Amino acid sequence: MISILDKINEYLWSYILVALLIICALYFTFRSRGVQFRLFGRMCRLLFGGGDKDDDKDTEKKKISSFRAFSVSLASRVGTGNMAGVASAIVVGGPGAVFWMWMIALFGAATSFVESTLAQVYKRRGKDSFIGGPAYYMKHGLGKGWLGVVFAVLITLTFGISYNMLQSNTICAAMENAFDVPPVVSGIFLAILTFVIIFGGIHRISGISQIIVPIMALGYLLLAIVVIGMNITKIPDIFALIFRSAFGWEQAVGGGIGAAVMQGFKRGLFSNEAGEGSAPNAAATADIDHPASQGLVQALGVFVDTLVVCSCTAFIILASGAPLDGTLDGINLTQAALQNEVGGGAVIYVTLAIFFFAFSSVLGNTYYGETNIRFFSQKKLPMVIYRLSVCAIVLLGAFVSLDTAWVFVDIMMALLTLCNLAAIIPLSKISFKVLDDYCSQLKKGIESPVFHKNILSEKERKGISEWE
């Protein structure tokens, strides 16, 4: 079965998905006039409160702020892909894979803007917060409810099952390598911890995420800066190695460029999720004044994930002299690289970091499944069954091999992304009109633009229930 899935993966990624991702990223960048570059400063101000509603008032304690929505999406983004995924990409595709991860992030941020803005436009009011995402803009924007059902099933299986299996597998491998903790013990502990948190709902998930994600990301960034500082003279050579491996003649003759592109795009997409349709589920929960503001915040998340956190891992590995011959892979390679640089204490830290990164991803992944189960049913039983299934999958992750986990992740990620791109391509014109309205208000000196759906035509307003 694994062999068959490998062949399906090769076909999907080699002939379909890479081309589509490139075309969409370039098209969205062109149509938005490089929104991810020209409004970068605005992204940063929005994330830390500029232009967002005040959520400190007693009457608004239950609302999901822009920062909380960002934290949930970043919790899913920043995880195994940043440490284990980058290591695997370098082992299989060579250092040149890092360059292609950068490219999918730089231009894929425009794709993230489009899908997250659409999620805000077509969001619905839930019991405790707004809900939305691709399944909702497929049904209410495209008028294709059946496609929304397909997506809801795919994302529930992808994030709730396959992704969480990989996150658990990575945590258990790291714990065993650093502390000799048997995988079964780690798996049971993770399953219990997951059970306690996810049954608290989106407010508990977002509350936990907004605390642990920034702390661990900052800590890992500081550690990377220390390692890079220790190897500052190697940095020019590392950049040269990455570019040479991405475009070099030797790699072209040996087919290495194809492997670098494939691994860079695969692991880049797994890490930053731009175009995959996952982040829009978190983006829709934010209670904000204008859909474009959350689109900008989520585009920034792509930069933070890939250009910052993934690059940290890549530089640590390439500077350390750790073997890239396949004897070490995934999180074990990252741990070995840090041990070479700063000693055994770094292994302990990176183990703790991967625990928090990967576990926060479990929480974010689980929420993505939850919001799409609500697309099917508002009854409690399906949600309870799903949450219990997630706990069981987290336990199962302790026993599967890394290769097996990646095979399932790659094929589900490909199918999910294809489904989402099929929706955001025709709907993207809505997000561009929303962006134009946002920029127009900024030019008029309005610091906190407010969106009203009447800027859209009567036909385009159909399916939008908010934004009166």
Phi and psi in degrees as a GROMACS rama.xvg file:
@    title "Ramachandran Plot"
@    xaxis  label "Phi"
@    yaxis  label "Psi"
@TYPE xy
-62.0556  -38.7363  ILE-2
-63.1826  -42.1416  SER-3
-64.6001  -44.25  ILE-4
-63.7561  -34.7623  LEU-5
-61.3401  -41.7469  ASP-6
-67.515  -39.4862  LYS-7
-63.1649  -42.9901  ILE-8
-58.5521  -46.3544  ASN-9
-60.4043  -41.6467  GLU-10
-67.558  -47.9206  TYR-11
-60.6312  -45.0254  LEU-12
-78.7828  -38.0565  TRP-13
-73.9896  -37.2608  SER-14
-110.84  -16.7254  TYR-15
-123.364  -61.8998  ILE-16
-68.8686  -44.5074  LEU-17
-58.8697  -45.8191  VAL-18
-61.5364  -43.7703  ALA-19
-64.6138  -42.3018  LEU-20
-62.3057  -42.7713  LEU-21
-64.4599  -48.5377  ILE-22
-60.5031  -46.8941  ILE-23
-64.8114  -44.5388  CYS-24
-61.357  -43.425  ALA-25
-69.4109  -41.2907  LEU-26
-64.2445  -47.1779  TYR-27
-65.7396  -34.996  PHE-28
-65.0696  -43.2348  THR-29
-65.4592  -48.3626  PHE-30
-67.5612  -30.1616  ARG-31
-91.1089  4.17175  SER-32
56.4313  43.3621  ARG-33
66.0811  48.2111  GLY-34
-54.7308  -36.1469  VAL-35
-70.0897  -16.7867  GLN-36
-101.173  -48.5216  PHE-37
-73.9984  -21.9604  ARG-38
-112.554  24.5329  LEU-39
-60.1564  -43.801  PHE-40
-60.4444  -40.1206  GLY-41
-63.4884  -38.1315  ARG-42
-56.0787  -47.5627  MET-43
-64.5282  -41.7075  CYS-44
-65.6809  -39.8079  ARG-45
-63.0746  -40.4867  LEU-46
-61.9995  -37.6275  LEU-47
-101.951  23.799  PHE-48
116.581  -22.1311  GLY-49
-66.0679  119.651  GLY-50
84.3855  0.499074  GLY-51
-103.231  156.847  ASP-52
-66.3155  152.731  LYS-53
-80.0646  119.773  ASP-54
-105.188  20.8294  ASP-55
-92.9117  -9.43775  ASP-56
-70.4097  146.562  LYS-57
-59.2688  -33.1168  ASP-58
-74.2035  -10.9415  THR-59
-121.351  22.6687  GLU-60
-62.3441  -28.3984  LYS-61
-92.0584  -2.8256  LYS-62
-75.1969  151.861  LYS-63
-93.9391  116.109  ILE-64
-75.855  168.826  SER-65
-60.3257  -39.6955  SER-66
-67.3969  -39.7307  PHE-67
-64.3813  -43.7418  ARG-68
-61.3384  -40.4917  ALA-69
-61.7945  -41.1648  PHE-70
-65.1416  -39.5296  SER-71
-63.9246  -45.4785  VAL-72
-66.5537  -38.8483  SER-73
-70.1728  -30.325  LEU-74
-60.3991  -38.1069  ALA-75
-74.9416  -39.331  SER-76
-68.5374  -50.4337  ARG-77
-84.1443  105.894  VAL-78
-169.331  -134.136  GLY-79
-55.7916  -38.607  THR-80
-60.2791  -31.7737  GLY-81
-76.4406  -26.9955  ASN-82
-111.303  -60.034  MET-83
-74.4684  -40.3904  ALA-84
-64.7598  -42.9245  GLY-85
-62.8974  -42.4986  VAL-86
-60.9352  -45.4015  ALA-87
-63.9436  -39.0211  SER-88
-62.4433  -40.879  ALA-89
-68.649  -39.6476  ILE-90
-64.689  -45.3449  VAL-91
-83.3533  -43.6011  VAL-92
-102.841  -3.96561  GLY-93
82.3216  172.283  GLY-94
-57.6257  -26.3932  PRO-95
-61.8366  -21.2064  GLY-96
-61.2508  -29.2311  ALA-97
-62.735  -40.558  VAL-98
-59.544  -43.8602  PHE-99
-72.7144  -25.3681  TRP-100
-65.1573  -40.7072  MET-101
-61.6527  -43.1131  TRP-102
-64.5326  -43.0056  MET-103
-68.0446  -25.2062  ILE-104
-77.6612  -47.0606  ALA-105
-58.9907  -46.533  LEU-106
-92.9291  -27.1221  PHE-107
-68.8454  -17.9891  GLY-108
-60.8543  -31.7167  ALA-109
-66.9032  -36.853  ALA-110
-64.3284  -41.249  THR-111
-62.9035  -39.1468  SER-112
-60.0327  -46.6636  PHE-113
-61.302  -50.7867  VAL-114
-68.4767  -36.5517  GLU-115
-72.9084  -35.9046  SER-116
-64.8156  -42.6526  THR-117
-62.0914  -37.5028  LEU-118
-61.7728  -37.5999  ALA-119
-70.2715  -41.5222  GLN-120
-60.728  -41.7351  VAL-121
-104.337  18.6685  TYR-122
-68.77  162.439  LYS-123
-127.899  157.906  ARG-124
-81.5805  125.499  ARG-125
-99.8591  -169.087  GLY-126
-68.7537  -47.3444  LYS-127
-109.728  -18.2471  ASP-128
-160.691  174.382  SER-129
-68.983  152.085  PHE-130
-131.448  155.4  ILE-131
171.102  -168.617  GLY-132
137.804  -172.38  GLY-133
-55.2645  -41.5703  PRO-134
-58.5793  -33.6348  ALA-135
-78.1621  -41.3027  TYR-136
-77.7588  -17.1543  TYR-137
-71.1222  -41.2876  MET-138
-75.9349  -50.0965  LYS-139
-90.5068  -24.7802  HIS-140
-91.3347  -51.9819  GLY-141
-81.6822  -23.5979  LEU-142
76.3255  24.5092  GLY-143
-119.082  79.9554  LYS-144
-60.0097  -33.3699  GLY-145
-64.5244  -35.4615  TRP-146
-68.7256  -35.1507  LEU-147
-62.7886  -38.63  GLY-148
-64.4652  -44.824  VAL-149
-59.3637  -45.6727  VAL-150
-63.994  -43.8298  PHE-151
-58.995  -40.3296  ALA-152
-66.7076  -45.1347  VAL-153
-63.3475  -44.8529  LEU-154
-71.4959  -32.1894  ILE-155
-65.1421  -42.8538  THR-156
-70.7553  -38.2676  LEU-157
-68.734  -53.7303  THR-158
-84.4638  -47.2256  PHE-159
-67.1838  -29.8819  GLY-160
-108.574  -71.8626  ILE-161
-66.8682  -43.7649  SER-162
-65.9805  -42.4309  TYR-163
-67.2089  -31.3342  ASN-164
-62.2686  -43.119  MET-165
-68.2337  -41.6163  LEU-166
-60.9743  -44.9985  GLN-167
-63.3917  -42.7871  SER-168
-58.4794  -42.128  ASN-169
-68.022  -42.5929  THR-170
-60.7818  -46.7948  ILE-171
-64.4643  -39.1159  CYS-172
-64.75  -41.0934  ALA-173
-65.9645  -42.8066  ALA-174
-65.2854  -38.6606  MET-175
-67.9041  -41.8087  GLU-176
-67.863  -37.6025  ASN-177
-88.8928  -38.4839  ALA-178
-123.993  3.72009  PHE-179
59.2949  31.4198  ASP-180
-81.2254  123.77  VAL-181
-58.0081  137.962  PRO-182
-52.8434  -36.192  PRO-183
-64.4442  -35.3217  VAL-184
-67.8987  -46.2677  VAL-185
-61.2723  -40.9153  SER-186
-63.0282  -42.5716  GLY-187
-65.3947  -43.8489  ILE-188
-60.7462  -45.2806  PHE-189
-63.3987  -41.0899  LEU-190
-62.747  -41.6796  ALA-191
-66.9175  -45.1431  ILE-192
-62.6114  -41.0052  LEU-193
-61.1495  -44.4728  THR-194
-56.7193  -47.6632  PHE-195
-62.2113  -41.8259  VAL-196
-81.1276  -46.6219  ILE-197
-69.9225  -21.1382  ILE-198
-78.0017  0.853135  PHE-199
-89.8058  -9.05768  GLY-200
84.1945  -173.206  GLY-201
-62.8527  -34.3894  ILE-202
-67.8638  -38.7026  HIS-203
-70.225  -41.0737  ARG-204
-62.2694  -48.4457  ILE-205
-68.1099  -34.1975  SER-206
-64.8593  -43.5977  GLY-207
-66.358  -43.7714  ILE-208
-63.1641  -41.3321  SER-209
-71.0316  -11.9681  GLN-210
-92.9899  -53.7587  ILE-211
-79.8853  -32.386  ILE-212
-64.7468  -52.5088  VAL-213
-61.311  -38.9046  PRO-214
-63.4173  -48.6236  ILE-215
-70.857  -36.3077  MET-216
-63.8541  -42.7913  ALA-217
-65.5045  -42.6296  LEU-218
-62.1698  -42.7246  GLY-219
-67.6141  -37.5294  TYR-220
-63.0816  -42.5731  LEU-221
-63.4416  -41.1851  LEU-222
-62.2612  -41.8058  LEU-223
-63.7449  -40.1537  ALA-224
-62.0198  -39.7763  ILE-225
-61.6056  -47.1741  VAL-226
-64.0232  -44.4609  VAL-227
-63.2269  -39.7539  ILE-228
-62.0276  -36.5973  GLY-229
-68.7041  -22.0615  MET-230
-120.748  30.2783  ASN-231
-57.5312  -32.4281  ILE-232
-71.4178  -16.9833  THR-233
-87.8407  -13.8643  LYS-234
-57.2714  -47.6063  ILE-235
-57.3798  -39.3185  PRO-236
-67.0263  -35.8528  ASP-237
-67.268  -44.062  ILE-238
-60.0994  -42.7453  PHE-239
-62.7263  -40.6848  ALA-240
-63.2513  -42.9222  LEU-241
-63.3336  -46.9975  ILE-242
-69.7017  -38.0616  PHE-243
-64.984  -39.4378  ARG-244
-72.4884  -26.6355  SER-245
-77.8699  -30.3495  ALA-246
-129.164  -3.07172  PHE-247
-63.4295  152.717  GLY-248
-62.6047  -40.78  TRP-249
-61.5224  -41.018  GLU-250
-69.3913  -34.9477  GLN-251
-64.5832  -42.0477  ALA-252
-64.8339  -40.5541  VAL-253
-87.725  4.25858  GLY-254
78.0864  10.892  GLY-255
-69.0117  -30.1267  GLY-256
-64.8394  -42.3826  ILE-257
-59.6654  -42.7846  GLY-258
-65.9602  -39.0636  ALA-259
-64.5942  -46.0856  ALA-260
-61.0524  -47.1852  VAL-261
-61.6295  -48.7425  MET-262
-68.1437  -39.763  GLN-263
-60.7584  -44.1477  GLY-264
-71.234  -42.9356  PHE-265
-60.0603  -55.4841  LYS-266
-73.9708  -29.4809  ARG-267
-65.501  -44.2268  GLY-268
-66.3324  -42.0253  LEU-269
-59.9261  -37.8038  PHE-270
-77.4993  -52.6796  SER-271
-94.7289  -16.3767  ASN-272
63.5054  19.0208  GLU-273
-69.268  116.052  ALA-274
94.8094  -8.83597  GLY-275
-76.9329  -24.016  GLU-276
93.8442  10.4522  GLY-277
-89.7616  -53.2919  SER-278
-55.2422  -34.4626  ALA-279
-57.2728  -26.5917  PRO-280
-64.9673  -37.6145  ASN-281
-77.9585  -39.5483  ALA-282
-58.8633  -35.9427  ALA-283
-66.1226  -22.3353  ALA-284
-76.4005  -18.7898  THR-285
-67.3879  134.776  ALA-286
-96.9842  95.6354  ASP-287
-132.344  175.345  ILE-288
-89.6072  -23.3807  ASP-289
-146.502  130.931  HIS-290
-56.9263  -34.7075  PRO-291
-64.225  -28.5183  ALA-292
-65.3437  -38.9327  SER-293
-73.8506  -30.8619  GLN-294
-60.5645  -41.2461  GLY-295
-66.9534  -42.2795  LEU-296
-62.1512  -42.164  VAL-297
-70.8712  -32.1564  GLN-298
-63.4367  -37.8829  ALA-299
-62.7413  -34.5678  LEU-300
-59.1989  -34.929  GLY-301
-63.5479  -43.1082  VAL-302
-63.2432  -47.1705  PHE-303
-59.5389  -45.4734  VAL-304
-64.2236  -54.611  ASP-305
-90.172  -50.1873  THR-306
-71.6826  -24.6668  LEU-307
-103.152  -66.9387  VAL-308
-68.8276  -47.3359  VAL-309
-63.3906  -38.6486  CYS-310
-64.1122  -35.9608  SER-311
-57.7891  -48.7012  CYS-312
-61.888  -43.7373  THR-313
-61.087  -45.264  ALA-314
-66.3585  -37.8811  PHE-315
-61.2766  -46.6077  ILE-316
-65.942  -46.405  ILE-317
-72.6942  -25.1431  LEU-318
-84.8545  -20.5249  ALA-319
-80.2079  -22.878  SER-320
79.8521  11.3177  GLY-321
-63.4144  145.971  ALA-322
-64.2753  133.144  PRO-323
-109.937  22.2973  LEU-324
-90.1924  5.25213  ASP-325
96.4009  -5.56454  GLY-326
-66.8116  -29.0915  THR-327
-123.736  143.721  LEU-328
-147.466  163.27  ASP-329
60.3174  -143.306  GLY-330
-64.0893  -28.4619  ILE-331
-64.0667  -35.1007  ASN-332
-67.9136  -43.2269  LEU-333
-63.6266  -40.9532  THR-334
-62.706  -44.5611  GLN-335
-62.91  -39.1987  ALA-336
-63.0046  -44.0414  ALA-337
-68.2265  -35.9492  LEU-338
-64.1017  -39.1589  GLN-339
-61.6816  -33.0149  ASN-340
-87.3573  -48.2797  GLU-341
-127.09  11.8616  VAL-342
91.7899  -178.019  GLY-343
-63.7903  -27.1938  GLY-344
-60.9546  -30.9475  GLY-345
-67.4891  -33.3762  ALA-346
-62.3028  -40.4289  VAL-347
-64.1793  -44.3331  ILE-348
-63.8058  -47.0499  TYR-349
-65.9205  -29.3446  VAL-350
-66.0111  -43.3089  THR-351
-65.5486  -39.7197  LEU-352
-63.0609  -46.3162  ALA-353
-67.1287  -30.3559  ILE-354
-62.1091  -50.6223  PHE-355
-70.4005  -40.8378  PHE-356
-60.6319  -52.2842  PHE-357
-69.3331  -38.0187  ALA-358
-69.6676  -37.2289  PHE-359
-63.8275  -31.7857  SER-360
-66.3407  -37.4719  SER-361
-58.5365  -42.3901  VAL-362
-66.2689  -46.8852  LEU-363
-63.4803  -43.3336  GLY-364
-59.5942  -43.0578  ASN-365
-62.9219  -39.5127  THR-366
-64.2133  -38.027  TYR-367
-59.6629  -39.2462  TYR-368
-66.902  -40.1987  GLY-369
-61.867  -46.9831  GLU-370
-66.0037  -25.4357  THR-371
-86.3388  -23.6656  ASN-372
-67.886  -35.6365  ILE-373
-63.7134  -23.2307  ARG-374
-64.9503  -30.8929  PHE-375
-84.0932  -48.219  PHE-376
-152.568  146.099  SER-377
-98.2645  3.06255  GLN-378
-75.9214  155.877  LYS-379
-76.7011  -32.7089  LYS-380
-59.8219  -48.2381  LEU-381
-58.8304  -36.8147  PRO-382
-67.5751  -41.2242  MET-383
-63.2453  -43.9689  VAL-384
-61.9126  -42.2624  ILE-385
-62.926  -46.8798  TYR-386
-63.6645  -39.3127  ARG-387
-66.2196  -36.0539  LEU-388
-65.1204  -38.8406  SER-389
-60.7431  -44.4614  VAL-390
-60.7777  -40.3069  CYS-391
-66.194  -39.7526  ALA-392
-66.4739  -38.6071  ILE-393
-60.476  -39.6266  VAL-394
-67.1983  -43.1382  LEU-395
-61.5427  -32.8249  LEU-396
-57.9544  -22.475  GLY-397
-69.1605  -17.8141  ALA-398
-109.702  -20.6162  PHE-399
-81.0929  160.663  VAL-400
-81.959  159.868  SER-401
-62.5935  -42.8238  LEU-402
-61.2724  -42.619  ASP-403
-62.9473  -43.1701  THR-404
-61.7854  -42.7023  ALA-405
-66.3688  -35.9634  TRP-406
-60.4062  -46.8056  VAL-407
-66.6294  -39.6193  PHE-408
-62.005  -47.1217  VAL-409
-61.5851  -44.6214  ASP-410
-71.9852  -38.8663  ILE-411
-68.746  -38.3357  MET-412
-62.6095  -40.5213  MET-413
-64.0721  -47.5779  ALA-414
-64.2798  -41.5652  LEU-415
-63.3471  -44.1329  LEU-416
-65.8239  -42.2825  THR-417
-59.5816  -41.541  LEU-418
-64.2581  -43.5837  CYS-419
-68.2872  -42.9428  ASN-420
-62.0197  -33.1349  LEU-421
-62.2417  -23.6007  ALA-422
-94.3768  -43.2979  ALA-423
-76.0103  -21.6763  ILE-424
-62.8441  -53.8524  ILE-425
-71.5832  -24.9326  PRO-426
-88.9643  -7.50323  LEU-427
-60.0075  -28.4411  SER-428
-60.3235  -29.4109  LYS-429
-66.202  -45.4867  ILE-430
-65.4167  -33.1971  SER-431
-70.268  -35.9664  PHE-432
-66.7401  -39.1787  LYS-433
-63.3858  -41.4191  VAL-434
-63.9281  -43.2016  LEU-435
-60.314  -40.5286  ASP-436
-63.8958  -41.202  ASP-437
-63.0766  -48.7927  TYR-438
-66.2758  -34.9986  CYS-439
-62.6938  -42.0173  SER-440
-67.8384  -36.9772  GLN-441
-62.1823  -41.6799  LEU-442
-64.1014  -27.4106  LYS-443
-81.6494  0.0116043  LYS-444
90.4427  8.65157  GLY-445
-81.0531  110.528  ILE-446
-70.8226  -33.6504  GLU-447
-121.364  83.7207  SER-448
-56.9229  144.484  PRO-449
-119.302  134.731  VAL-450
-100.102  138.309  PHE-451
-128.284  134.468  HIS-452
-68.67  -9.7392  LYS-453
-71.2226  -5.09473  ASN-454
-73.0867  -15.7529  ILE-455
-93.7445  158.28  LEU-456
-68.5742  164.956  SER-457
-58.7975  -39.4343  GLU-458
-66.7919  -39.7633  LYS-459
-72.2996  -26.7961  GLU-460
-75.4757  -16.0578  ARG-461
-61.1493  129.039  LYS-462
95.9167  -8.21807  GLY-463
-94.9017  118.398  ILE-464
-100.163  -19.8537  SER-465
-102.408  -170.741  GLU-466
64.2161  44.1346  TRP-467
